[in-house]
């Protein structure tokens, strides 16, 4: 049996897991993702994480705590930058230390830094460093990285066509409806595809006959184009993806309303959502709702706001 490497199901798990799984598997490791978030994992995260962290960071801690006794290594990369001249949220870069000093008796961490702010060379060096923990053959590491990159490209292309991450990661999918109104959902993947913390939003929409459109269905070039309305280049990758996809949804006549999911206390989102709301009020006239999530969000309150939003769409269509 190969080395067991744990991958916590949080933060950018749904964005890059196909690459991670293929890369490590090609090097002979057994990849062990944590299960979908549940109450036990959320409670573990709230117990071991600092109080003022946002919900996604607390959930990540819960997944790390759940995995720690089940694997030989745990992959917690230090994601500083995934695009040239852009950074991610600072919490991504600090995750290895946050987990290391909050959770006892962790297995050895694979905490290589991914920093593509200036050059892609850092990514190559980081993959060589991570792969060297499993093999000393650099050519084998390169082959594994090439296969993983192809896997990631196929995954991204399928998401563009409308597939969801759960289809590839858990061999499951949401039953879609093709008859009702179309709702755009602008949110980060760690909120949009974690069914526990978003109260099964996608399934609730489908069960009500609502179609949905998500940021992964927008071409990267389109997001870049939408963000050119600003005088300066956007500094945060996650903010750029959120704003660019939301602006596309607002301008798309086929989309009947827009929801945004955010976590309580997210500084970057608070600025992004305020900007989107101002642009929306100035240029567009679509139902718009922001849902703020934290560990205390209840299903009843969430459902009430969701029903009110969908009723607004129905009344607008009727009139």
Secondary structure, DSSP 8 states (H G I E B T S, - for coil): ---EEEE-S-TTHHHHHHHHHHHHHHTT-EEEE--S--HHHHHHHHHHS-TTS-HHHHHHHHHHHHHTTT-SEEE--EEEESBTTBB--HHHHHHHHHHHHHSSS--EEE--EEE-SS-THHHHHHHHHHHTTT-S-HHHHHHHHHHHHHHHHHHHHHHHTT--HHHHHSS------SSS-EEEEE--HHHHS-TTTTTTHHHHHHHTT-EEEEGGGS-HHHHHHHGGGSSS--SBHHHHHHHHHHHHHHH-TT--EEEEEEETT-HHHHHHHHHHHHHHHHH---EEEEEEE-TT--HHHHHHHHHHHHHHHHHHHH-
